[in-house]
Amino acid sequence: MRTNGIMAVKKQEWPEPGDLVLATVETVTSFGAYVKLDEYDKKGLLHISEISSSWIRNIRDFVREGQKTVLKVLRVDVEKEHVDLSLRRVTKRERIEKVMSWKKERKAEALLRSVAEKTGLSAEEINEKAASLVEKEYGLYEGFEKAVNEGAEALTKIGVPEEIAKAFAEVATERIHVPLVKVKGIVELRCMEPNGVKIIRDAFANAKKTEKPKGAKLRFYVVAAPKYCIEVMADSYKRAEEILQKTAENVISNVDKAGGQGTFRREK
């Protein structure tokens, strides 16, 4: 069964104090603004005292009907169905991060629709068998990024059926470009054996073959013998650093076993 319905992992019904929410301004009054919380389909009040820390001459200089904005939840009264919100307590960084997060959620929903079409499954089946697992383990959009870098295996290992995991990976590869970060380090290698040059060359070849970092790129080049550079490009600094360290240790270990020696230092 195919579906054109929006497929999103179910959110909680109400936000909690301290949460950042995306809202659309519906009505502006002299004492504040009434807004719709886009992610919850609820209403809220942005009181004029929570709009700006500076004096407000004209409230519409800060908020206007139809405007989308990021607000912070101050209080939630579920019985009265009332939410108090703040604009002045949202930092620039929080606003940028929330908007980026919201855009990723919308894109993830579109990607899920493509997965449903590719597999012929319904929204409910995709959510039950895959989306809920991915959301819990990685975050939904981050799960698609994982699939780009590590393939379907990143999803099958958390319980996603292989057919759906493959569809996730295919859709992710087609539709997502994950920016890579770069780190590098220097290994200094010495081997006085007659075939020392070959030993060092083979050490790099074996390390690259052994590590096989999915979604990452490895590059080796000579700085000035006996110094060699290892360059790693990956989707995050943490992962790039891990690959760099493991690769350097692998190279040095191979040279050590063949009668040589080596050291490693991280380049700034």
NORZI-V924303 format. One record per residue. N is the residue number from 1. PHI is phi as a letter, one per 20 degrees, with the letter a starting at -180 (* if undefined). PSI is psi as a letter, one per 40 degrees, with the letter a starting at -180 (NA if undefined). Layout:
n=N phi=PHI psi=PSI
n=N phi=PHI psi=PSI
This chain:
n=1 phi=* psi=h
n=2 phi=d psi=i
n=3 phi=b psi=i
n=4 phi=d psi=e
n=5 phi=f psi=i
n=6 phi=f psi=h
n=7 phi=d psi=h
n=8 phi=c psi=i
n=9 phi=f psi=h
n=10 phi=f psi=h
n=11 phi=e psi=i
n=12 phi=f psi=i
n=13 phi=f psi=d
n=14 phi=c psi=i
n=15 phi=f psi=i
n=16 phi=d psi=i
n=17 phi=g psi=h
n=18 phi=n psi=e
n=19 phi=f psi=i
n=20 phi=e psi=h
n=21 phi=c psi=i
n=22 phi=e psi=h
n=23 phi=c psi=i
n=24 phi=d psi=h
n=25 phi=f psi=h
n=26 phi=d psi=d
n=27 phi=c psi=h
n=28 phi=d psi=h
n=29 phi=c psi=a
n=30 phi=f psi=d
n=31 phi=d psi=e
n=32 phi=q psi=a
n=33 phi=b psi=h
n=34 phi=e psi=h
n=35 phi=c psi=i
n=36 phi=d psi=h
n=37 phi=e psi=h
n=38 phi=g psi=d
n=39 phi=e psi=e
n=40 phi=c psi=e
n=41 phi=l psi=f
n=42 phi=c psi=i
n=43 phi=d psi=i
n=44 phi=b psi=i
n=45 phi=d psi=h
n=46 phi=d psi=h
n=47 phi=f psi=i
n=48 phi=g psi=d
n=49 phi=f psi=e
n=50 phi=d psi=e
n=51 phi=e psi=d
n=52 phi=b psi=i
n=53 phi=e psi=e
n=54 phi=e psi=i
n=55 phi=f psi=h
n=56 phi=d psi=h
n=57 phi=e psi=d
n=58 phi=c psi=h
n=59 phi=g psi=d
n=60 phi=f psi=e
n=61 phi=f psi=e
n=62 phi=d psi=d
n=63 phi=c psi=i
n=64 phi=b psi=i
n=65 phi=g psi=h
n=66 phi=n psi=e
n=67 phi=f psi=h
n=68 phi=e psi=h
n=69 phi=b psi=i
n=70 phi=e psi=h
n=71 phi=c psi=i
n=72 phi=d psi=h
n=73 phi=f psi=h
n=74 phi=e psi=d
n=75 phi=b psi=i
n=76 phi=c psi=h
n=77 phi=d psi=g
n=78 phi=f psi=d
n=79 phi=f psi=d
n=80 phi=e psi=e
n=81 phi=l psi=f
n=82 phi=c psi=h
n=83 phi=c psi=h
n=84 phi=e psi=h
n=85 phi=c psi=i
n=86 phi=c psi=h
n=87 phi=d psi=d
n=88 phi=f psi=e
n=89 phi=e psi=e
n=90 phi=e psi=h
n=91 phi=f psi=i
n=92 phi=g psi=d
n=93 phi=f psi=d
n=94 phi=f psi=d
n=95 phi=f psi=d
n=96 phi=f psi=d
n=97 phi=f psi=d
n=98 phi=f psi=d
n=99 phi=f psi=d
n=100 phi=f psi=d
n=101 phi=f psi=d
n=102 phi=f psi=d
n=103 phi=f psi=d
n=104 phi=f psi=d
n=105 phi=f psi=d
n=106 phi=f psi=d
n=107 phi=f psi=d
n=108 phi=f psi=d
n=109 phi=f psi=d
n=110 phi=f psi=d
n=111 phi=f psi=d
n=112 phi=f psi=d
n=113 phi=f psi=d
n=114 phi=f psi=d
n=115 phi=f psi=d
n=116 phi=f psi=d
n=117 phi=f psi=d
n=118 phi=f psi=d
n=119 phi=e psi=e
n=120 phi=m psi=e
n=121 phi=e psi=i
n=122 phi=e psi=i
n=123 phi=g psi=d
n=124 phi=f psi=d
n=125 phi=f psi=d
n=126 phi=f psi=d
n=127 phi=f psi=d
n=128 phi=f psi=d
n=129 phi=e psi=e
n=130 phi=c psi=d
n=131 phi=g psi=d
n=132 phi=f psi=d
n=133 phi=f psi=d
n=134 phi=f psi=d
n=135 phi=g psi=d
n=136 phi=f psi=d
n=137 phi=e psi=d
n=138 phi=c psi=d
n=139 phi=n psi=i
n=140 phi=f psi=d
n=141 phi=f psi=d
n=142 phi=f psi=d
n=143 phi=f psi=d
n=144 phi=f psi=d
n=145 phi=f psi=d
n=146 phi=g psi=d
n=147 phi=f psi=d
n=148 phi=f psi=d
n=149 phi=e psi=d
n=150 phi=d psi=e
n=151 phi=m psi=a
n=152 phi=f psi=d
n=153 phi=g psi=d
n=154 phi=f psi=d
n=155 phi=d psi=d
n=156 phi=f psi=d
n=157 phi=f psi=e
n=158 phi=d psi=e
n=159 phi=o psi=e
n=160 phi=f psi=h
n=161 phi=g psi=i
n=162 phi=g psi=d
n=163 phi=f psi=d
n=164 phi=f psi=d
n=165 phi=f psi=d
n=166 phi=f psi=d
n=167 phi=f psi=d
n=168 phi=g psi=d
n=169 phi=f psi=d
n=170 phi=f psi=d
n=171 phi=f psi=d
n=172 phi=f psi=d
n=173 phi=f psi=d
n=174 phi=f psi=d
n=175 phi=d psi=e
n=176 phi=c psi=h
n=177 phi=d psi=h
n=178 phi=e psi=h
n=179 phi=f psi=h
n=180 phi=d psi=i
n=181 phi=d psi=i
n=182 phi=c psi=h
n=183 phi=c psi=i
n=184 phi=b psi=i
n=185 phi=b psi=i
n=186 phi=d psi=h
n=187 phi=d psi=h
n=188 phi=d psi=h
n=189 phi=d psi=h
n=190 phi=c psi=h
n=191 phi=b psi=h
n=192 phi=e psi=e
n=193 phi=f psi=i
n=194 phi=g psi=d
n=195 phi=d psi=f
n=196 phi=g psi=d
n=197 phi=f psi=d
n=198 phi=f psi=d
n=199 phi=f psi=d
n=200 phi=f psi=d
n=201 phi=f psi=d
n=202 phi=f psi=d
n=203 phi=f psi=d
n=204 phi=f psi=d
n=205 phi=f psi=d
n=206 phi=f psi=d
n=207 phi=f psi=d
n=208 phi=f psi=d
n=209 phi=f psi=d
n=210 phi=f psi=d
n=211 phi=f psi=d
n=212 phi=l psi=f
n=213 phi=f psi=h
n=214 phi=f psi=h
n=215 phi=m psi=e
n=216 phi=d psi=i
n=217 phi=c psi=h
n=218 phi=d psi=h
n=219 phi=c psi=h
n=220 phi=d psi=i
n=221 phi=b psi=i
n=222 phi=e psi=h
n=223 phi=e psi=d
n=224 phi=a psi=h
n=225 phi=g psi=h
n=226 phi=e psi=f
n=227 phi=e psi=h
n=228 phi=c psi=i
n=229 phi=e psi=h
n=230 phi=d psi=h
n=231 phi=d psi=h
n=232 phi=c psi=h
n=233 phi=d psi=h
n=234 phi=b psi=i
n=235 phi=f psi=e
n=236 phi=b psi=i
n=237 phi=f psi=d
n=238 phi=f psi=d
n=239 phi=f psi=d
n=240 phi=f psi=d
n=241 phi=f psi=d
n=242 phi=f psi=d
n=243 phi=f psi=d
n=244 phi=f psi=d
n=245 phi=f psi=d
n=246 phi=f psi=d
n=247 phi=f psi=d
n=248 phi=f psi=d
n=249 phi=f psi=d
n=250 phi=f psi=d
n=251 phi=f psi=d
n=252 phi=f psi=d
n=253 phi=f psi=d
n=254 phi=f psi=d
n=255 phi=f psi=d
n=256 phi=g psi=d
n=257 phi=f psi=d
n=258 phi=e psi=e
n=259 phi=o psi=e
n=260 phi=d psi=a
n=261 phi=b psi=i
n=262 phi=b psi=i
n=263 phi=c psi=i
n=264 phi=c psi=i
n=265 phi=b psi=i
n=266 phi=f psi=h
n=267 phi=e psi=h
n=268 phi=f psi=NA
